Amino acid sequence: QVQLVESGGGLVQAGGSLRLSCVVSGVTFRRTALGWLRQVPGKERELVAAISWGDGSITHYADSVKGRFAISKDNAKNTVYLQMDSLRPEDTAVYYCAARTEIWFATTHQEYNDWGRGTRVTVSS
């Protein structure tokens, strides 16, 4: 059974930083495409960042976070991270770690079939 457990959310002022972590179990971590999604009430869930399986050499970002967010992973710890810098009030959302086995890279939220319970990020102005 796939399990994804996020941590690291919280309240931060605009311009600040947060680092989200997600421990993944129940999959062959090195052969799992991983991503971070976010959702605001009343809006569709959107992909924020994605990282390829293996060594994670390929990454993808939503235009709204390029240059501010960075996704990475540690295969030895079965953990994927999202470093968020220069946060803006519009980044306020619940952030979900997501996984998809059987494919090497997933750049749309529809491609993921397992998610965590989410961690809330609130950015105050």
C-alpha positions as CSV (number, residue, x, y, z in Angstrom):
1,Q,0.0,0.0,0.0
2,V,1.4,3.4,-1.0
3,Q,1.7,5.9,1.7
4,L,2.9,9.5,1.5
5,V,3.3,11.6,4.6
6,E,4.0,15.3,4.2
7,S,5.4,17.7,6.8
8,G,6.9,21.2,6.9
9,G,3.9,23.4,6.2
10,G,3.0,26.4,8.3
11,L,2.5,30.2,8.5
12,V,5.1,32.4,7.0
13,Q,5.3,36.1,5.9
14,A,5.6,37.1,2.3
15,G,9.2,36.8,1.1
16,G,9.9,34.0,3.5
17,S,10.8,30.3,3.0
18,L,9.5,26.9,3.9
19,R,10.8,23.4,3.1
20,L,8.2,20.7,2.7
21,S,9.2,17.0,3.1
22,C,7.4,13.9,2.1
23,V,8.3,10.3,3.1
24,V,7.1,7.7,0.6
25,S,6.6,4.0,1.4
26,G,5.0,1.1,-0.4
27,V,6.7,1.8,-3.7
28,T,10.1,1.2,-5.3
29,F,11.1,4.7,-4.7
30,R,13.8,4.9,-7.4
31,R,11.2,3.9,-10.0
32,T,8.5,6.3,-9.0
33,A,7.7,9.7,-10.5
34,L,7.1,12.2,-7.8
35,G,5.5,15.6,-7.6
36,W,4.0,18.3,-5.4
37,L,0.5,19.5,-6.1
38,R,-1.4,22.3,-4.4
39,Q,-5.1,23.1,-4.0
40,V,-7.0,26.2,-3.0
41,P,-10.7,25.8,-2.0
42,G,-12.9,26.1,-5.0
43,K,-10.1,25.6,-7.4
44,E,-8.7,22.6,-9.3
45,R,-5.6,20.9,-7.9
46,E,-2.5,22.0,-9.8
47,L,0.9,20.6,-10.3
48,V,3.6,22.8,-8.7
49,A,6.7,20.7,-9.3
50,A,7.7,17.3,-10.6
51,I,10.8,15.2,-10.5
52,S,11.8,12.1,-12.6
53,W,12.5,8.7,-11.2
54,G,16.0,7.4,-10.8
55,D,18.4,10.1,-9.9
56,G,15.8,12.8,-10.3
57,S,17.8,14.6,-13.0
58,I,14.7,16.0,-14.8
59,T,12.5,18.5,-13.1
60,H,9.4,20.5,-14.1
61,Y,7.8,23.6,-12.5
62,A,4.6,25.5,-12.9
63,D,5.3,28.9,-14.4
64,S,4.0,30.6,-11.3
65,V,6.8,29.1,-9.1
66,K,9.8,28.9,-11.5
67,G,12.9,30.4,-9.9
68,R,11.3,30.4,-6.4
69,F,10.6,26.7,-5.7
70,A,13.0,23.7,-6.0
71,I,12.1,20.0,-5.9
72,S,14.6,17.4,-4.9
73,K,14.7,13.9,-3.5
74,D,16.9,11.6,-1.4
75,N,16.6,8.0,-2.6
76,A,18.3,6.7,0.5
77,K,15.6,8.2,2.7
78,N,12.6,7.7,0.4
79,T,11.9,11.4,0.8
80,V,11.0,14.1,-1.7
81,Y,11.4,17.8,-0.8
82,L,10.0,21.1,-1.9
83,Q,12.1,24.1,-1.1
84,M,9.9,27.2,-1.3
85,D,11.6,30.7,-1.3
86,S,10.3,34.2,-1.9
87,L,6.8,33.0,-0.9
88,R,3.8,35.1,-1.9
89,P,0.3,35.3,-0.5
90,E,-1.0,33.6,-3.7
91,D,1.1,30.5,-2.7
92,T,-1.3,29.9,0.1
93,A,-2.8,26.4,-0.3
94,V,-2.8,22.9,0.9
95,Y,0.3,21.1,-0.6
96,Y,0.2,17.4,-1.5
97,C,3.0,15.1,-2.3
98,A,2.1,12.8,-5.2
99,A,3.4,9.6,-6.7
100,R,3.0,7.6,-9.9
101,T,4.6,4.3,-10.5
102,E,5.2,2.7,-13.9
103,I,6.1,6.0,-15.6
104,W,9.4,7.9,-15.3
105,F,8.0,11.4,-15.2
106,A,4.6,13.0,-14.7
107,T,4.0,16.7,-15.5
108,T,0.3,17.0,-15.1
109,H,-1.7,16.5,-11.9
110,Q,-4.0,14.0,-13.7
111,E,-1.1,11.5,-14.1
112,Y,-0.6,11.0,-10.4
113,N,-2.6,8.3,-8.7
114,D,-1.5,8.4,-5.1
115,W,-1.4,11.5,-2.8
116,G,-0.7,12.3,0.8
117,R,-3.1,14.0,3.2
118,G,-1.5,17.4,2.5
119,T,0.2,20.1,4.6
120,R,-1.2,23.6,4.8
121,V,0.9,26.6,3.8
122,T,-0.3,30.1,4.6
123,V,1.6,33.1,3.4
124,S,0.7,36.4,5.0
125,S,1.1,39.7,3.3
